Amino acid sequence: MSDGKLIVFSAPSGSGKTTIVQHLLKQKELNLEFSISATSREPREGEVNGQHYYFLSTEDFKKKIKNDEFLEWEEVYRDNFYGTLKTEVERIWAKGKNVIFDIDVVGGLDIKNIYPDNTLAVFVKPPSIEELKIRLKKRKTETDDKINMRVAKASIELATAPQFDFIIENHHLGTALKEAYDLVATYVNAKKPGENE
């Protein structure tokens, strides 16, 4: 693999990480490209293979795990896998771009552990668990049971925040976007030790 940069954004569902990542992708000077995850779940309406996800059968996903083709992967629910293919990172690095991830905390920390010198890992923290619950309900995309499951998972995920390089508290979206931009801009323009000294 190359020495390109990896920028990881992780957070509990509803914290605003996807909004932040989408905003950063629009800033051309950051030279970012989004890492498309692979999943074994069925495509939802309107989702396109190779654009939203790489959709694989459970069997294919397990085969790729066995062949060590993933940078990180997780079985989120039984036979419901998500992961980052090594070829996806290589594809983006080959274009001379920095890779940005919108990924769960387990995957984010896995990537940081594999590439400690190339990874900026940012945790996006909601103002509170209560606020998170309100945001998830406002989406109107999931049942109360599913929301409660996500909220329970969020408490566990919040405990991992100190393992990340930076924590952005998303109380106010405008402030969080600026903070994220400043962090990433500094990181991708940062000179490596020994350069121009």
N, C-alpha and C positions, 0 to 999 in steps of 0.2 A: 504494500500500500504506500501511498504518497505521504507528503507531509502537509497536506491541506489542513484547514481548520474545521473543527466541529463545534457547533453551537447547539446546546441542548436546552430546551425549555420543558420543564416538567411541573405538574401541579395536579391537585385533585380536580375532578370534573367540575366545571362551573366557575373556576378561578379566573378565567379570562386569558389563558395561555394561547389559545388558538387565535383570538383577536390580536394579541400582541405579535405572534409569529406572522400572521397575514400582513400586518402593518409593516413589519421589518422587511418582508419579501418585496414590498413595493419600493423600498429605498435602494435604487440601483447602485449607488456608490458602495454599498456594503458587499456587493458581489455574492449574494446568497442564492442557493437553490434548495428547494424543499426536498427532504428525504421521504420518498413514498414508502410506506410500510406495506408489508405483505400480511394477508390475513386468510384464515380458512373459513371465515363466515361468508354467507351469501351476499352478493351486492344488493344494496338498497336501491330503491327507485331513483334513477338519474345518475347513479354512480358508474364511473367508467373505469375499466381495467387499465392500469398503467397511468392513470391520472389521479384517481382518488386513493386507490390501493392496488396492489398486485393480488388478485384473487386466486387463491390456490385451493385445491381440494385438501381435505384433512390428510389424506394419504400422501399427497405431494409435499405438503408442509412437513410431515413427519420424516419423509425421505430426505428433505433438505437439512433437517436438524441432524439426522444421522450422518450426512455428508459434510457437516460442519460448514454449511453455507450461510449461516446467520451470524451477524455481529452480536445480536441479542435477540431473544425471543421469550415469550411467556404464554402459558396456557391460562387465559383469563377466566374462562369457564370451561367445563368439560368439553374437549374437542373443539374449543374455540380459541385458536392461536393467533397471536400477533407477533410480528418480528421485523427486524431490519436486515435485509440481505446485504452481504458484503459487496456484491456486485453493484448495488445501488450507490454506495459511498464511492466506490471506484469510478463509476460512471460520472458522478458529479465532479470528483477531483480531476478526472481526465479533461474536463472542460475548463479547469483552472478556477473553479468556484469554491466557495466555502459552503459546507453542508449545515443546514438548520433542521432541527428535529422538534416536533411537537409530540411528546412521547410520555408514557407513564413513568412514575418515579423509579420503578425497578429497572426498566430499560435504560433510563437516563443515567442511573448510577453504574450500570453495566458498561455503558459506552465510556464513561469517565474512567472506570477502572482499566479498560483495555487501552485507551489512548490518554493517559493522564496529562501528557505534555501538549496535546493538540486540542483539548476539549475545554470549552467554557460551559459550565453547568449552572443553569439558573432555575431557581425554584420560585414559582409564582404562588403567593400566599393570599387566600381570600381574607377579608377583614375579620370574619368569624365563621364558625360552622353554621350559625343561624342564617347569616347572610348568604352563605353557599346554598343552603336549602331553598331560600327565597329565589335565588337566581335559577336554580334547577327547575323549580315549579313554574317560573315565568316562561321557560322554554316551551312548555306544554308538549314535550316530545316523549315523555316517559310516565309510567304508572307511579303511584305513590310508593309501591313496594320497591321498584327499581331506584327511585330517588332515595329511599331510606337505605338501600344497599350501598349506593354511591356515597351517602353521607357517612355511613359506618366505615367505609373504606378510606374516606378522606381523613378521618381521625388518625388512622394508622399512617397514611401518607404524610401528614403534617409532621409526624415524629421524625421523618427522614430529612426534613429541611436543612438541619445543620450540616449534613454531609455534602451539600451543594456549595459551589464557589460563592454564589450570591443569592440573596433572597429579596424578591421584589414584593412588597405588600401592595396588593391592588385594591386600595380604598377608593381611589379616583383614577379612572382609566387614562385620562390625559397625562397625569403624572407618571403612571406606570409605563405608558408608551415612551415617554421621554427618557425615563430611567433605563428602560430596556435598550433604546437606541444608543444612548451614551455608552452603556456597557459593551455592546456589540461593536460599535464604531471604534472604540478604544482597542478592543481585542483584535479585530481583523487588521487594524493598521499598526498594531504593536510590532516593534522591531524585535527580532530574536536577539538574545544575549550575544554580544560580540559583533553585532552588525554596526557598521559606521561608528566605531568607537575610536 
